[in-house]
Amino acid sequence: MKAKLPEYTALVKELRDGCGNRSELSGDMADWRSDGHVEPHHIDGRNGKRLTDPFNIILVNRSEHLVIEESNGWEAKQKLKEYIRPIRIKQGYKELK
């Protein structure tokens, strides 16, 4: 994971820039709890290639992140993946096969 940190950091910055540093769910801005930056939530965890898979990351504010983590069952994950997929495609990302 440490070796992938530069790639991950660059991806998060790119994703933040792509959403204008606003939540991809609500459009709300982040607050002081995350130093004014929306937070990356890894829908299916961070193991392996999922750490840097843009289709596995959704940027949310702190309040949304807490709610997502509490309701992180299979169905909730599927809905988030379905929601973020067209956004990432529109941003020019290609799904890994």
C-alpha positions in Angstrom: 0.0 0.0 0.0 2.9 2.4 0.8 4.2 2.0 -2.7 0.9 3.0 -4.2 0.5 6.1 -2.0 1.8 8.6 -4.6 -0.6 7.2 -7.2 -3.4 7.3 -4.7 -2.7 10.8 -3.6 -2.6 12.0 -7.2 -5.9 10.3 -8.0 -7.7 11.8 -5.0 -6.5 15.3 -6.0 -7.7 14.6 -9.6 -11.1 13.4 -8.3 -11.4 16.4 -6.0 -10.6 18.8 -8.8 -13.1 17.0 -11.0 -16.0 17.5 -8.5 -14.9 21.0 -7.5 -14.2 19.8 -4.0 -17.9 19.2 -3.4 -19.6 16.0 -2.4 -20.4 13.8 -5.4 -23.7 12.8 -3.6 -25.1 16.2 -2.5 -22.9 18.9 -4.0 -22.3 20.2 -0.5 -18.9 21.5 0.6 -16.7 19.9 3.2 -16.3 21.5 6.6 -13.6 22.0 9.2 -13.6 18.3 10.2 -11.8 17.4 7.0 -9.8 20.6 6.6 -12.3 21.8 3.9 -11.6 18.8 1.6 -14.2 16.2 0.5 -13.1 12.7 1.6 -12.6 9.7 -0.5 -14.8 6.7 0.5 -13.7 3.4 -0.9 -16.9 1.6 -1.7 -15.5 -2.0 -1.6 -12.5 -1.3 0.6 -8.9 -0.5 -0.2 -7.3 -3.9 -0.8 -5.2 -4.4 -3.9 -6.2 -2.5 -7.0 -9.3 -1.1 -5.3 -7.1 1.5 -3.5 -6.6 3.3 -6.8 -9.7 2.3 -8.8 -11.7 5.5 -9.4 -14.9 3.4 -9.8 -14.4 2.3 -6.2 -14.0 5.8 -4.8 -16.7 8.4 -4.2 -16.0 11.8 -2.7 -18.2 12.9 0.1 -18.3 15.4 3.0 -17.6 14.2 6.6 -21.3 13.9 7.6 -22.1 11.8 4.5 -19.0 9.6 5.0 -20.1 8.7 8.5 -23.6 7.8 7.3 -22.2 5.7 4.5 -19.8 3.8 6.9 -22.8 3.0 9.1 -25.0 1.7 6.3 -22.2 -0.1 4.4 -24.1 -3.3 3.5 -24.0 -5.1 0.2 -27.0 -3.3 -1.2 -25.7 0.1 -0.2 -22.4 -0.6 -1.8 -24.1 -1.7 -5.1 -26.1 1.5 -5.2 -23.0 3.6 -4.7 -21.2 1.8 -7.4 -24.1 2.2 -9.8 -24.3 5.9 -8.9 -20.6 6.7 -9.4 -20.0 4.6 -12.6 -21.6 7.0 -15.1 -19.8 10.0 -13.3 -16.4 8.3 -13.8 -17.1 7.4 -17.4 -18.1 11.0 -18.1 -14.9 12.1 -16.5 -13.0 9.9 -19.0 -12.0 7.0 -16.7 -11.9 3.5 -18.1 -13.1 0.5 -16.1 -10.5 -2.2 -15.3 -11.3 -5.6 -16.8 
